[in-house]
Amino acid sequence: MAVISLEKVNKYYYSRRRLVHAVKDLDMEIKDGEFVSIVGPSGCGKSSTMRMIAGLEGITDGAIRFDGKVVNAMSPAERNVALAFESYALYQHMTVRENISFCLRNKKLSRQQIKEQVDWVTELLSIGNILELKPVSLSGGQQQLVSLARALVRNPSVTLLDEPISHLDSRSRKDISLAIRRVHRELGLTLIYVTHNQEEAFALADRIAVMNEGVLQQVGTREEILSKPANLFVAEFIGDPSMNIIRCRVVQDEGQPSLVAVHDARISFPVEPELALAITKDAIDEVFVGIRPIDLKPEKEDQSDVTIIGKVKTSEYLGEKRIVKLDNAGLQISMDTEPIVNVKPGDEVALSVNPRYLR
């Protein structure tokens, strides 16, 4: 296993005769044995970052270190990294056993050593029953497990997974996700997982790194990312439905500030002491208030709750929950609530949120 450090890493490349700055001054450290997911919209630089860590692409500037040693000029083999991609890249003419053992045979290990390593990884991933089959006979989920086994059999210092399950059906995604998490827990791997699927990232990783336009926006645990987004992009990008963002102006009443929604003066939010000090010190006149859809309730639960009134546009029943979207003076507000809440398009409703859940 290894500690991975990225120090002011930059990546430029040409695309259609245009210079693209794909990764910008990236600073990040991944601890030994840590599971980190990198998420972000298409083109944000997450795959470029993974490929630079792997040694598949060179960096333009900066340094990548494994356990303190600069690896900029090292090949993937010299870095001892293992990779698994969305495309399984299995050798179609070889059996599962031959695919998994291929890299071991290239290392000139003895037959006994190869057998022991293959038996170990196939037992770990519960694929011992398909060792003599060829890839054409396997399901997508089985092929991805074989690809993962081939990556792990080498005992890599770092394991990198790039969108490994995004193309699979929901049952296979769940099975592979559980296998990846179990493998990480049992082996203590340093593991980097690139995905556009936030649900996967939150379910699997110890920490999540959010990128946009080549810039690292925030690194944190699930709780930190959801409850304390570093900026507007993270607040709006993370979550489904995403956080409700309400632009507010600061109103002073006998020296005590409050926040009044710009689009609807009926909505007023209290100001915590820490924010009040910052407003006074920096002469702030506008603030963005964030509310997670799950923190909105269909009725008032406490006298201190803030009320938001609007007309229901859609009410989507999803089995275990209901997603309600309403129009509040031209601003769309989303609520993630219990399925038993019975509202329909056209209804006027008053939602409430406790001030302690304001972001």
C-alpha positions as CSV (number, residue, x, y, z in Angstrom):
1,M,0.0,0.0,0.0
2,A,1.1,3.6,-0.4
3,V,0.5,7.2,0.6
4,I,-0.2,9.3,-2.6
5,S,0.7,13.0,-2.7
6,L,-0.2,15.3,-5.5
7,E,1.6,18.6,-5.3
8,K,0.6,21.5,-7.6
9,V,-0.1,19.0,-10.4
10,N,-1.0,20.5,-13.8
11,K,-2.0,18.9,-17.0
12,Y,-2.2,20.6,-20.5
13,Y,-3.0,19.0,-23.8
14,Y,-4.1,20.0,-27.2
15,S,-7.6,19.2,-28.5
16,R,-8.6,20.4,-31.9
17,R,-5.7,22.7,-32.1
18,R,-6.7,24.3,-28.8
19,L,-4.6,24.2,-25.6
20,V,-6.7,22.7,-22.8
21,H,-5.8,23.1,-19.1
22,A,-7.3,19.9,-17.9
23,V,-6.0,19.8,-14.3
24,K,-5.1,23.0,-12.4
25,D,-2.7,23.2,-9.5
26,L,-4.1,20.0,-7.9
27,D,-3.0,19.4,-4.3
28,M,-4.3,16.3,-2.6
29,E,-3.1,13.5,-0.3
30,I,-4.5,10.0,-0.1
31,K,-3.6,8.1,3.0
32,D,-2.2,4.6,3.1
33,G,-5.1,2.2,2.9
34,E,-7.7,4.9,2.2
35,F,-10.6,4.6,-0.3
36,V,-11.1,7.9,-2.2
37,S,-13.7,8.5,-4.9
38,I,-13.2,11.4,-7.4
39,V,-16.5,12.8,-8.7
40,G,-17.4,15.6,-11.0
41,P,-19.2,16.4,-14.3
42,S,-17.9,15.2,-17.6
43,G,-14.6,16.9,-18.6
44,C,-13.8,18.0,-15.0
45,G,-10.4,16.3,-15.0
46,K,-11.1,13.3,-12.8
47,S,-10.0,10.7,-15.4
48,S,-7.0,12.7,-16.3
49,T,-6.0,12.8,-12.6
50,M,-6.4,9.1,-12.3
51,R,-4.4,8.4,-15.5
52,M,-1.5,10.7,-14.2
53,I,-1.5,8.9,-10.9
54,A,-1.3,5.6,-12.8
55,G,1.5,6.7,-15.1
56,L,-0.6,6.3,-18.2
57,E,-0.2,10.1,-18.9
58,G,2.6,12.4,-18.0
59,I,2.1,15.5,-16.0
60,T,2.9,18.9,-17.3
61,D,4.0,20.4,-14.0
62,G,4.1,19.5,-10.3
63,A,4.9,16.3,-8.6
64,I,3.3,13.0,-7.8
65,R,4.7,11.1,-4.9
66,F,4.2,7.5,-3.6
67,D,5.4,7.2,0.0
68,G,7.4,10.4,-0.4
69,K,9.2,9.3,-3.6
70,V,8.6,11.3,-6.8
71,V,7.2,8.9,-9.5
72,N,6.7,11.4,-12.3
73,A,9.0,9.6,-14.7
74,M,8.0,6.0,-13.6
75,S,5.9,3.6,-15.7
76,P,2.7,2.0,-14.3
77,A,4.7,-1.2,-13.7
78,E,7.4,0.7,-11.8
79,R,4.8,2.4,-9.7
80,N,3.1,-1.0,-9.0
81,V,-0.3,0.2,-9.7
82,A,-3.3,-1.9,-10.8
83,L,-6.1,-0.6,-13.0
84,A,-9.6,-1.7,-13.9
85,F,-11.7,0.2,-16.4
86,E,-15.3,0.3,-17.7
87,S,-14.2,-1.8,-20.6
88,Y,-13.0,-5.1,-19.2
89,A,-10.1,-5.5,-21.6
90,L,-10.0,-9.3,-21.1
91,Y,-8.2,-11.6,-23.5
92,Q,-11.0,-13.3,-25.3
93,H,-9.0,-16.4,-26.4
94,M,-7.9,-17.1,-22.8
95,T,-9.9,-18.7,-19.9
96,V,-10.6,-16.7,-16.7
97,R,-7.7,-18.5,-15.0
98,E,-5.3,-17.6,-17.9
99,N,-6.5,-14.0,-17.8
100,I,-5.9,-13.6,-14.1
101,S,-2.5,-15.3,-14.2
102,F,-1.2,-13.6,-17.3
103,C,0.8,-10.9,-15.4
104,L,2.1,-13.5,-13.0
105,R,3.4,-15.6,-15.8
106,N,5.1,-12.6,-17.3
107,K,6.9,-12.1,-13.9
108,K,8.2,-15.7,-14.2
109,L,6.7,-16.9,-11.0
110,S,6.6,-20.6,-10.3
111,R,3.5,-22.6,-11.1
112,Q,2.9,-23.1,-7.4
113,Q,3.1,-19.3,-6.7
114,I,0.8,-18.6,-9.6
115,K,-1.7,-21.2,-8.4
116,E,-1.6,-19.8,-4.8
117,Q,-2.2,-16.2,-6.0
118,V,-5.0,-17.1,-8.4
119,D,-6.7,-19.3,-5.8
120,W,-6.4,-16.5,-3.2
121,V,-8.0,-13.8,-5.4
122,T,-10.7,-16.0,-6.9
123,E,-11.8,-17.1,-3.5
124,L,-11.7,-13.4,-2.3
125,L,-14.1,-12.4,-5.2
126,S,-16.1,-15.7,-5.2
127,I,-15.4,-16.5,-8.9
128,G,-13.7,-19.9,-8.5
129,N,-16.6,-21.6,-10.3
130,I,-15.9,-19.8,-13.6
131,L,-12.1,-20.2,-13.9
132,E,-12.2,-22.5,-16.9
133,L,-14.7,-20.4,-18.9
134,K,-13.8,-17.8,-21.5
135,P,-15.0,-14.2,-21.4
136,V,-17.6,-14.7,-24.1
137,S,-19.5,-17.1,-21.7
138,L,-19.6,-14.6,-18.8
139,S,-22.1,-11.9,-17.8
140,G,-21.0,-8.3,-17.6
141,G,-20.8,-8.5,-13.8
142,Q,-18.6,-11.6,-14.0
143,Q,-16.3,-10.0,-16.5
144,Q,-15.8,-7.0,-14.3
145,L,-15.0,-9.3,-11.3
146,V,-12.4,-11.0,-13.5
147,S,-10.9,-7.7,-14.5
148,L,-10.8,-6.7,-10.8
149,A,-9.2,-10.1,-9.9
150,R,-6.5,-9.5,-12.6
151,A,-5.8,-6.1,-11.1
152,L,-5.5,-7.4,-7.5
153,V,-3.6,-10.6,-8.1
154,R,-0.4,-8.6,-8.4
155,N,-0.6,-7.2,-4.8
156,P,-0.4,-3.6,-6.1
157,S,0.6,-0.6,-4.0
158,V,-2.3,1.4,-5.5
159,T,-5.5,0.2,-7.1
160,L,-7.3,2.6,-9.6
161,L,-10.8,1.9,-10.8
162,D,-12.2,4.1,-13.6
163,E,-16.0,3.9,-13.9
164,P,-15.8,0.1,-13.4
165,I,-19.6,-0.5,-12.9
166,S,-21.4,2.4,-14.6
167,H,-22.5,0.3,-17.5
168,L,-23.8,-2.7,-15.5
169,D,-27.5,-3.4,-14.5
170,S,-28.5,-2.3,-11.0
171,R,-28.2,-5.8,-9.5
172,S,-24.7,-6.3,-10.9
173,R,-23.7,-2.8,-9.8
174,K,-24.8,-3.6,-6.3
175,D,-22.9,-7.0,-6.3
176,I,-19.7,-5.5,-7.6
177,S,-19.9,-2.5,-5.2
178,L,-20.2,-4.9,-2.3
179,A,-17.2,-6.9,-3.6
180,I,-15.1,-3.8,-4.0
181,R,-15.9,-2.6,-0.5
182,R,-15.2,-6.0,1.0
183,V,-11.9,-6.3,-0.8
184,H,-10.8,-2.9,0.4
185,R,-11.7,-3.7,4.0
186,E,-10.0,-7.1,4.0
187,L,-6.8,-6.0,2.2
188,G,-6.5,-2.4,3.3
189,L,-5.9,-1.2,-0.2
190,T,-5.0,2.3,-1.2
191,L,-7.8,2.7,-3.7
192,I,-8.9,5.5,-6.0
193,Y,-12.3,5.2,-7.6
194,V,-13.3,7.6,-10.4
195,T,-17.1,7.8,-11.1
196,H,-19.8,10.2,-12.1
197,N,-22.3,8.3,-9.9
198,Q,-22.5,10.1,-6.6
199,E,-24.4,7.3,-5.0
200,E,-21.6,4.9,-5.6
201,A,-19.0,7.3,-4.4
202,F,-20.9,8.0,-1.1
203,A,-21.6,4.3,-0.5
204,L,-18.0,3.1,-1.1
205,A,-15.5,5.7,-0.3
206,D,-13.9,6.9,3.0
207,R,-13.6,10.4,1.4
208,I,-14.9,12.1,-1.7
209,A,-13.0,14.5,-3.9
210,V,-15.2,16.9,-6.0
211,M,-13.7,18.4,-9.2
212,N,-14.9,20.9,-11.7
213,E,-13.2,22.5,-14.7
214,G,-9.9,20.9,-13.6
215,V,-10.0,22.4,-10.1
216,L,-10.3,20.4,-6.9
217,Q,-13.4,22.0,-5.2
218,Q,-13.5,20.0,-1.9
219,V,-12.3,16.8,-0.3
220,G,-14.2,15.4,2.6
221,T,-16.3,12.6,4.1
222,R,-19.9,12.1,2.9
223,E,-21.2,14.1,5.9
224,E,-18.7,17.0,5.3
225,I,-19.6,17.3,1.6
226,L,-23.4,17.2,2.3
227,S,-23.5,19.4,5.4
228,K,-20.7,21.8,4.7
229,P,-20.2,22.3,1.0
230,A,-17.1,24.4,0.3
231,N,-18.8,26.6,-2.4
232,L,-21.9,27.0,-4.6
233,F,-20.7,24.4,-7.1
234,V,-20.4,21.6,-4.6
235,A,-23.7,22.6,-3.0
236,E,-25.6,22.4,-6.3
237,F,-23.7,19.5,-7.8
238,I,-23.9,17.1,-4.9
239,G,-27.2,15.4,-4.1
240,D,-30.2,14.2,-6.0
241,P,-32.2,16.4,-5.9
242,S,-29.5,19.0,-5.4
243,M,-29.5,21.6,-2.6
244,N,-32.0,24.4,-2.9
245,I,-30.1,27.7,-3.2
246,I,-31.9,30.9,-2.1
247,R,-30.3,34.3,-2.7
248,C,-30.9,36.6,0.2
249,R,-30.2,40.2,1.1
250,V,-29.0,41.2,4.5
251,V,-31.5,43.4,6.4
252,Q,-30.5,45.2,9.6
253,D,-33.0,45.6,12.3
254,E,-31.6,47.6,15.3
255,G,-28.2,46.2,14.6
256,Q,-29.4,42.6,14.3
257,P,-29.1,41.2,10.8
258,S,-31.6,38.9,9.2
259,L,-31.7,37.3,5.7
260,V,-34.6,38.0,3.4
261,A,-35.0,36.1,0.2
262,V,-34.5,38.4,-2.9
263,H,-37.2,36.7,-4.9
264,D,-39.8,36.4,-2.1
265,A,-39.8,38.9,0.8
266,R,-42.1,36.5,2.8
267,I,-39.1,34.2,3.4
268,S,-36.8,35.4,6.2
269,F,-34.0,33.4,7.8
270,P,-32.4,34.1,11.2
271,V,-28.6,34.7,11.4
272,E,-26.3,32.7,13.6
273,P,-23.9,34.8,15.8
274,E,-20.8,33.6,13.8
275,L,-22.3,34.7,10.5
276,A,-23.6,37.9,12.0
277,L,-20.0,38.8,13.0
278,A,-18.8,38.1,9.5
279,I,-21.6,40.2,8.0
280,T,-20.7,43.1,10.2
281,K,-16.9,42.8,9.7
282,D,-16.9,42.4,6.0
283,A,-19.9,44.6,5.2
284,I,-21.7,41.7,3.4
285,D,-25.0,42.7,1.8
286,E,-25.9,39.4,0.1
287,V,-25.8,35.8,1.2
288,F,-26.8,32.4,-0.4
289,V,-28.7,30.1,1.8
290,G,-28.7,26.4,1.1
291,I,-31.4,23.9,2.1
292,R,-31.1,20.1,1.4
293,P,-34.4,18.8,0.0
294,I,-34.5,16.1,2.7
295,D,-34.5,18.9,5.4
296,L,-37.7,20.4,4.1
297,K,-40.9,19.2,5.9
298,P,-44.5,19.3,4.7
299,E,-45.6,20.9,7.9
300,K,-44.2,23.0,10.7
301,E,-42.6,21.0,13.5
302,D,-41.2,23.8,15.7
303,Q,-42.1,27.5,16.3
304,S,-38.6,28.5,15.0
305,D,-39.1,26.8,11.6
306,V,-39.0,29.0,8.5
307,T,-41.9,28.6,6.1
308,I,-41.7,28.5,2.3
309,I,-45.0,28.7,0.4
310,G,-45.4,27.5,-3.2
311,K,-47.5,25.7,-5.8
312,V,-46.7,22.1,-6.5
313,K,-45.4,21.5,-10.0
314,T,-44.6,17.8,-9.8
315,S,-45.0,15.0,-7.2
316,E,-43.0,11.9,-8.0
317,Y,-43.6,8.7,-6.0
318,L,-40.4,6.6,-5.9
319,G,-41.4,3.8,-3.6
320,E,-39.4,4.6,-0.5
321,K,-39.7,8.3,-0.9
322,R,-41.5,11.1,-2.8
323,I,-39.8,14.0,-4.6
324,V,-42.0,17.1,-4.6
325,K,-41.0,20.2,-6.7
326,L,-42.8,23.4,-6.3
327,D,-42.7,27.0,-7.6
328,N,-42.0,29.6,-5.1
329,A,-42.3,33.1,-6.7
330,G,-40.5,31.8,-9.8
331,L,-37.8,29.7,-7.9
332,Q,-38.0,25.9,-8.0
333,I,-37.8,24.3,-4.6
334,S,-37.4,20.5,-4.1
335,M,-38.4,18.4,-1.2
336,D,-37.4,14.8,-0.5
337,T,-40.1,13.4,1.8
338,E,-41.9,10.3,2.9
339,P,-44.0,8.5,0.3
340,I,-47.2,8.9,2.3
341,V,-47.2,12.7,1.9
342,N,-50.1,13.2,-0.4
343,V,-49.7,16.3,-2.6
344,K,-50.5,16.7,-6.3
345,P,-49.7,19.3,-9.0
346,G,-51.6,22.5,-8.4
347,D,-51.7,22.2,-4.7
348,E,-50.5,25.2,-2.7
349,V,-48.3,24.0,0.2
350,A,-46.3,25.5,3.0
351,L,-43.0,23.8,3.6
352,S,-40.9,24.3,6.7
353,V,-37.2,24.0,7.6
354,N,-35.6,24.2,11.0
355,P,-32.9,27.0,11.0
356,R,-30.3,24.5,12.3
357,Y,-30.4,22.8,8.8
358,L,-29.6,26.0,6.9
359,R,-26.3,25.9,5.1
